[in-house]
Amino acid sequence: MAVYPGGLGTNERPPMLIAGWRSFCTILEMIKVEHTVFAMPFAIIGALLAARALPHGVPPGRVTWWIVVAMVGARSAAMAFNRIADAEFDAANPRTARRAIPAGLLTTSQVGLFTVASIALFEYAAYRLNPLCFTLSPIALVIILGYSYTKRYTALSHVILGLADGISPVGAWLAVTGRFDWPPILLAAVVTLWIGGFDIIYALQDLEFDRKVGLHSIPRQLGPEAALRISRLMHAAMMILLVAVGHLCGLHVPYYLGLVVVAALILYEHTLVRTDDLSRINLAFFVMNGWVSIALLAFVVADRILAH
């Protein structure tokens, strides 16, 4: 029987393979890969709306595949880079001290290698889409990676985070059509307001820590109550822009029914959080926001099916 060093039999995995697999699983947990559900549906929405004039009203399968790959690569790179950039702050913050790098579960080099691999995946997907996507891909990287440093300098970091997700429908539209138009720009604004508005709420958890170490946020700048009002205004503006998207794209009743559902979900999310009770922030931010994007995608799909 062949034996690995350390006495492992042929039916057992070598220690390095096991350690590598565990590290990879830790990375996936660290970047919260399941939260790709936030921006991915909006990328697919952008692709579907861009394909309205195409046969059957859907983008080619090859294009859809590379949009998905680009999204996974971009988000993975952004999250991993953020964990490297914020490792010092994460270690000092009791809420985040158990994250993979400060807890010693991963090294900065391991996460850095994963970041480089994710960037390469994103760039290759952009290359496979079309020359315009590939040419503009470095600009997208500057936004999604640069966000990690903005909280050191400006309270508008929430908006920049929203923009980092908001470029996804623009990229998907360009992948399908190869040109800019107003609907994807409005969709980018929708996602920017949506994610930015809830990042303001999420930042309430770290208000005291941000004050202590000098990080910037709207809750720190204006106070919790004013921050919540700004979040509500951003989400109200988001809904207005979604109506405008429907008008520009000639969408139908299913889409507008979807907007009613989305508005109800967002209103419910806002009832979950108060300045004196932050215990349900994770439910509001992670669970309900996932349903918002999925619900809107479902109604856009229904609209496109009925249109054909």
N, C-alpha and C positions, 0 to 999 in steps of 0.2 A: 504493500500500500504506500502510495506517495504521501509524504508528510510535509506540511508547511513548517517553517521555523516556529518553534513554540509548541509543537506537538499536535497541530490541527490535522485531521484526516481529510481525504479528498472531498468528502461531503460537507465539510465545514468551510465557511468563508474565512479568508485570511484577515488578520487584525486590521491591516491598512485599509482593506475594502470596507470593513465594517465602520471604521472610524470616518472614512470619507463619506459613506452614506449618511452617517449620523450628522456630520457637519453640513451636508447638503440639505438634509431635512431641517436642521436648525436655521439655516439661511432662509429657507422657504417660510418658516414660521416667523423669522425676524422681519422679512419684508411684507408679511401679511399678504401672500400671493392671492388669497381668496378675495381681497378687497379690490382686485382688478375689476370687480363687478361695478365699481363706481363709474369709471370712465369708459370701459369697454362698450357698454350699450350705446353710449353717445357716439362712439366711433362708428358702430354699425348703423345707427340712425343716420349719421352723415352720409355713409355709403349708400344706404337705401334711398335717401332723398336725392342724392346725386344721380342715381340710376333711373330716375323716373322716365327718362326719354329712351332708355335702352329696351331691347326686346324683353318681354316678361317683367320689366320694371325692377330687375335685381342686378347687382353687380356680378361680373364673372367670378366663378369659384376661385380661380387663381388669385384674383385681386383681393377677395375677401380673406383668403388664407394669409396672404402677406400683410394685410392690415392687422389681423389678429397677432401675427408673429411680431410685428413692429410694436404693437401696444404692449405685449408681454415684455419685450426687451426694454422698451423705454421706461415702463413703470418699475421693472426690477432694478434697472440702473439707478433710477431716481431714489428709490427707497434704500437701496444698499449704500449709495453715496451719502444719503442723509444720515444714516447710522454712523458712518465714519466721521462726517463733519460734526455731528452732535455728540460724539462719544464722551467727551469731557463733561458736557452739560448733563447727559444722561446719567453718568456716574454720580453726579452731585445731587440729582433730583430723586427723592425717595420714590416718586411714582414710576420712574423709568430706570432705576438702578439695576433692575433684574433683566434688562435687555441683554442680548447676546454678547456684545463687546464688553460693556462694563462688568458683566457677570463672569467673564472669562470663558464663555462657551465657544467663542470664535475669536480669532485674532484679526487685527486690522488688515494684515496681509491677505488672509483668506477672503474677507469681505471685499477688499480691493480687487482681487483677482476675479471674483464673481461680478463686480461692477464692470470691469473691462470686458468680460465675456458678454455681459448684457448689452453694453454699448455696441460691441461688434455685431451682435444679433440684430439690434435695431438698425444699424447702418446697412447691413446686408439686406434686410427686409425692405428698407427704403430704396436701395439700389434695384431690387427686383420689381418694385412697383413702377416707377417711371423716373426719367431724369430730373423732373422738377422736384419730386419728393426727395430724391437723393441730394440735390443741390441745397435744399432748404433744411435738411436734417441737422446740420450743425447748429442752426439757430434754435431748433427745438431742443437740442441737448443743452445749450446755454441756459435756456429757461428752466428746464426740468432739473438740471443739476445745480444751477445758480440759486434756486429757491432756498436751498439749505443754509445759505449764509445771510439771507435777507433779514431774518429776525434779529440779527445783531445790529441792524442799522435803521430799520423802518417798521412802523406799526402796520404798514400796508403789506406785510409779508403774507397775510391771509389771502389777499387779492392775487398775489403772485403765485401762491399755491394753487388757487383756483384756475389761473391762466395756464399753469403747467398741465392741468387736466383738460382745460378748455381747448387746447390746440388739437386734441384728438379728433373731433369732428371735422376740423379744417383739413387735417392730414388725410383723413379718409375721403373727403370730397375731392381733394386734389388727386388722390390715388385713382379715383374713378373717372374724373373728367379732365384732369390735367390743367385746370384753370380755377381762378378764384371767383367767388360769387357772394352775394349778400347772405343767403341762408346759412352757410357754414360760419360766417363771421358772427351772425346773431346767435347761432348755437354755441360758439366759443364764449360769447358773453353770458349766455345762459349758464353754462357749466362754471364759468368763473364766479358768477354771483352765487350759484348754488353751493359749491364747495367752499368758497371764501366765507359765505355767511355762516356755514356750520363750523368752519375752523375757528371763527370768532367764538362760538359757543364752547368748542373743545378747549380753547385757550383759557377759559375760566378756571380750569383745574390747576393751572400753573401760574395763576396770578401772583401769588406771594413769592414763588420761586423766581419768576421773571423780574419782579421788583428787586429781589435780593442780588441777582447776578447781572442785572442791567440788560436783559433781553427785552425786545419791543413787541407789543401787541396792542390791539385796540382796547381790550379790557384794561390793560395797564394804563394806556394813554387817557381813556375817557371814563373808566369805571365800569363795573359790571352792568348796571341798569342801562346806561347809554349804549353799551356794546350789544346788549340784547335787542334794543330798538333798531340799531343799525343792521343787525342780522335779519330782523323781520322785514325791513325796507328792502334789503338786497333780495330776499326771496320773493317779495311782492313784485319787484322789477323783473325778476327771472320769469314769473308767470306771464307778465305783459309781453316779454320778448318771445316766449313760446307761442303766444297767440299770433304775433307778427310772423313767426316762422311758418305757421300753418297757413296764413294768408298768402305769403310769398310763394309757397310751394303748392298752393291750390289743394290743400288737404281737406278731408271730409269729416263727417260726423264722428266716426270712431276716434279720430285724433283728438277732437275737442272733448269727447267723453273721457279720453285719457287724461286731458288736462284737469278735468274735474277731480279725477282720482288722485292725480299728483298733488293738486292743491290741498285735498283732504289729508293726504299723508304728511305733507309739510306742516299743515296746521297742527296735526296731532303731535308731530315731532316737537314743535315749540311748546306744547303743553307739558312735555316730559321734563323740561329743564327750568329751574328757577334759580335765582342768585343764592337763595338760602338752602337749596337742595340740588346737588349735582350728582346724586347717586345714580341717575338714569341716563347720564351722558352717553355711555357706551351704547345703550339701546337706541338712543336718538341718532347718534352719529353713524354707527356701523350697521345696525340692523335696518332701521327705517330708511336710511339713505340708499341702501342696496335695493330696497323695494321700490323707491322712487324711480331709479334709472331703469330697472327691469320692467316696471309697469309702463313707463313711457315707451320703451322699445316695443312691448307687446302691442300697444295700441297703434303705433306707427306701422308695425307689420300687418295688423288687421286692416288698417286704412289702405295699405298698398295692395293687399289681397283683394279687397272689395273694388279697388280702382281698376283692377284687371279682370 
